[in-house]
Amino acid sequence: MIDRKTALLCAVMIAPMFVAGVILVWDGRTIRAVHGGAPLPVLLPFFLPACGALVTASLYWTCRSAVADDAKKAPWYLWGRLVSSSYCAGLLLLQAVVIAAAFDLHVPPPIARTLSVVMAMMSLLAINQMPKLPWFERRWRPGGELGPV
């Protein structure tokens, strides 16, 4: 769950990624995984911002559909702020690596690998933290009232 300020912060980080993708496609640049390797798909610059937008939108929609008091929502807001902002910042850095590779700038491979490993660790820590957060009701519950399972 994220609040409106966090959603806007993530949108500010996602917008340059979309603009950079449009510039790369408009300019006709080819993106290569390794120097001199096979070209990657043209829509790759749009994949990372789409992932960031999907995660941010789902966290914001969860906030809108939750039925709980503010005391139960507070830990979720902190968790969502950390997850969404760090996820979007990591995707922005990965997009910068893709753009640098498209403009034939030498980017050491350990930088992209390190960013990928850090993002995977962040995702695993976020998934590990979720069961420890307070349980709350959803507005639309398929199947009836089951309580915390």
C-alpha positions in Angstrom: 0.0 0.0 0.0 1.3 3.4 -0.9 -0.1 6.9 -0.5 -0.4 9.5 -3.2 3.0 11.2 -2.5 4.8 7.9 -3.0 2.8 7.2 -6.2 3.8 10.6 -7.5 7.4 10.0 -6.6 7.4 6.7 -8.5 5.7 8.4 -11.4 8.5 11.0 -11.5 11.0 8.1 -11.7 9.0 6.2 -14.3 8.4 9.1 -16.7 12.1 9.6 -17.7 12.3 5.8 -18.4 9.4 6.1 -20.9 10.9 9.2 -22.4 14.3 7.5 -22.8 12.6 4.5 -24.4 10.8 6.7 -26.9 14.0 8.5 -27.8 15.8 5.2 -28.3 13.1 3.8 -30.6 12.7 7.1 -32.4 16.4 7.4 -33.0 16.6 3.8 -34.2 19.2 2.6 -31.8 19.9 -1.1 -31.4 20.5 -2.4 -27.9 23.0 -5.2 -27.5 23.4 -7.4 -24.4 27.2 -7.7 -25.0 29.4 -5.6 -27.1 29.1 -6.9 -30.7 26.4 -9.4 -29.7 23.0 -10.0 -31.1 20.5 -7.1 -30.8 17.8 -7.3 -28.2 14.1 -6.6 -28.8 13.2 -3.1 -29.7 10.6 -2.8 -27.0 13.1 -3.6 -24.2 13.3 0.1 -23.1 9.6 0.0 -22.4 9.6 -3.2 -20.4 11.4 -1.8 -17.3 9.1 1.3 -16.9 6.0 -0.9 -17.5 7.1 -3.2 -14.7 7.6 -0.1 -12.4 4.2 1.3 -13.3 2.5 -2.1 -12.7 4.0 -2.5 -9.3 3.2 1.1 -8.3 -0.3 0.9 -9.6 -1.0 -2.4 -7.8 0.3 -1.1 -4.5 -1.8 2.1 -4.9 -4.9 0.1 -5.8 -4.4 -2.1 -2.8 -4.5 1.0 -0.7 -7.7 2.1 -2.3 -9.4 -1.3 -1.7 -8.3 -1.9 1.9 -10.8 -1.7 4.8 -8.8 -1.0 7.9 -8.1 1.7 10.5 -5.0 3.9 10.2 -3.1 2.0 12.9 -3.2 -1.2 10.7 -2.4 0.7 7.5 0.6 2.5 8.9 3.1 -0.4 8.7 1.8 -1.2 5.2 2.4 2.4 4.1 6.0 2.2 5.3 6.6 -1.1 3.6 5.0 0.1 0.4 7.0 3.3 0.4 10.2 1.4 0.8 9.4 -1.2 -1.8 7.9 1.0 -4.5 10.5 3.7 -4.3 13.5 1.4 -4.2 12.0 -0.8 -7.0 11.5 2.3 -9.2 14.9 3.7 -8.4 16.6 0.3 -9.3 14.7 0.1 -12.5 15.7 3.7 -13.4 19.4 2.7 -12.9 18.9 -0.4 -15.0 17.3 1.7 -17.7 20.3 4.0 -17.5 22.6 1.0 -18.2 20.4 0.0 -21.2 20.6 3.5 -22.6 24.3 3.7 -22.1 24.7 0.4 -24.0 22.5 1.7 -26.8 24.7 4.7 -27.2 27.8 2.5 -27.3 29.2 3.7 -24.0 31.2 1.1 -22.2 29.4 -0.1 -19.1 31.3 -2.7 -17.1 29.2 -5.9 -16.9 29.5 -6.1 -13.1 27.5 -2.9 -12.7 24.4 -4.3 -14.4 24.8 -7.7 -12.6 25.2 -6.0 -9.3 22.0 -3.9 -9.9 20.1 -7.0 -10.8 21.2 -8.9 -7.7 20.4 -6.0 -5.4 16.9 -5.7 -7.0 16.4 -9.4 -6.5 17.5 -9.2 -2.9 15.2 -6.2 -2.3 12.2 -8.2 -3.8 13.0 -11.2 -1.6 13.2 -9.1 1.5 9.9 -7.4 0.6 8.2 -10.7 0.1 9.6 -12.0 3.4 8.3 -8.9 5.2 4.7 -9.2 3.9 3.5 -11.9 6.3 4.7 -9.9 9.3 2.4 -7.0 8.4 -1.0 -6.7 10.0 -3.9 -8.4 8.2 -6.8 -6.4 6.9 -10.1 -6.9 5.0 -10.5 -6.2 1.3 -13.6 -4.5 0.0 -14.1 -7.1 -2.7 -13.7 -10.6 -1.2 -14.4 -13.5 -3.5 -15.7 -16.6 -1.6 -16.9 -14.9 1.6 -15.4 -14.3 5.0 -12.4 -16.5 5.8 -10.3 -14.3 8.1 -6.5 -14.4 8.2 -5.4 -17.7 6.7 
